[in-house]
Amino acid sequence: MEGHQRNLYLYERFNARVAGVSRDDVTTLKYWAQSLGLSFPLMSNISGYLGLNLGALAQGSPVFSRRTVIIDRQGMIRYAKDGSPNYREILEVLKKLHEEDGS
């Protein structure tokens, strides 16, 4: 999450927004965001429905895994990768989408 915070200015150049999704409750997320100095929104998704829709449920496990997802303006998933974020890949995808939009 701190890496996304550091890259916010780059994401904004590509007209992209960052949001975090967690199964933690709102109060826990509030204090966690404050402790990390995060300025982007964190959403509480206790039921896990969003993680299911984004494919973040590990195969055969009730535990959700870390996943980075980029969704375009039409709501299509254009990038999804498990594990720690690869910021170079993320920026390359955002640059490509930005160019496709003609921005």
C-alpha positions in Angstrom: 0.0 0.0 0.0 2.9 2.4 0.7 4.1 1.8 -2.8 0.8 2.9 -4.3 0.9 5.9 -2.0 4.4 6.8 -3.3 3.2 6.4 -6.9 -0.1 8.3 -6.6 1.3 11.3 -8.6 2.3 9.0 -11.4 -1.1 7.3 -11.4 -2.8 10.7 -11.5 -0.8 11.6 -14.6 -2.5 8.7 -16.4 -5.9 9.7 -15.0 -6.0 6.6 -12.7 -7.3 6.2 -9.2 -6.3 3.8 -6.5 -8.6 2.1 -4.0 -7.9 -0.7 -1.6 -10.3 -3.4 -0.7 -10.1 -5.5 2.5 -12.2 -7.9 4.5 -11.3 -5.9 7.6 -13.9 -3.7 9.3 -14.1 0.0 8.7 -12.6 1.0 12.0 -9.6 -1.3 11.5 -9.1 0.1 8.0 -9.3 3.7 9.3 -6.5 3.2 11.8 -4.4 1.1 9.4 -4.6 3.8 6.7 -3.6 6.5 9.2 -0.6 4.4 10.4 0.6 4.1 6.8 -0.2 7.6 5.8 -2.5 6.5 3.0 -4.6 9.2 1.3 -6.5 7.0 -1.1 -9.8 5.2 -0.1 -9.9 1.8 1.5 -13.1 -0.1 1.3 -14.4 -2.6 3.8 -15.8 -5.7 2.1 -16.4 -8.0 5.0 -18.6 -10.4 3.0 -15.9 -10.8 0.4 -18.2 -10.5 -2.7 -15.9 -8.0 -4.4 -12.9 -10.3 -3.9 -14.8 -13.2 -5.5 -15.7 -11.0 -8.5 -12.1 -10.0 -8.9 -10.7 -13.5 -8.6 -8.9 -12.9 -5.3 -10.1 -16.1 -3.6 -7.2 -18.6 -3.5 -8.1 -21.9 -5.2 -9.8 -24.2 -2.6 -9.2 -21.7 0.3 -11.5 -19.5 2.3 -8.7 -16.9 2.4 -8.4 -14.0 0.0 -5.0 -13.4 -1.6 -3.3 -10.1 -2.5 -4.2 -9.1 -6.0 -3.7 -6.0 -8.1 -6.5 -5.3 -10.6 -6.8 -2.5 -13.2 -10.2 -1.8 -14.4 -10.8 0.4 -17.5 -13.4 3.1 -17.9 -15.8 0.5 -19.4 -15.5 -1.7 -16.3 -13.4 -4.3 -18.1 -10.5 -5.9 -16.1 -7.4 -5.1 -18.1 -4.8 -6.3 -15.7 -4.8 -8.7 -12.8 -1.8 -10.1 -10.9 -1.4 -12.0 -7.7 1.1 -11.2 -5.0 3.0 -8.0 -4.3 2.4 -5.2 -6.9 4.7 -4.9 -9.8 4.8 -1.1 -10.1 6.6 -1.1 -13.5 3.9 -3.3 -15.0 1.1 -1.3 -13.5 2.6 1.9 -14.9 3.0 0.3 -18.3 -0.6 -0.8 -18.4 -1.8 2.6 -17.2 0.3 4.3 -19.9 -1.2 2.0 -22.6 -4.8 2.7 -21.4 -4.1 6.4 -21.3 -2.9 6.4 -24.9 -5.9 4.3 -26.0 -8.2 7.0 -24.5 -6.3 9.6 -26.5 -5.6 11.6 -23.3 
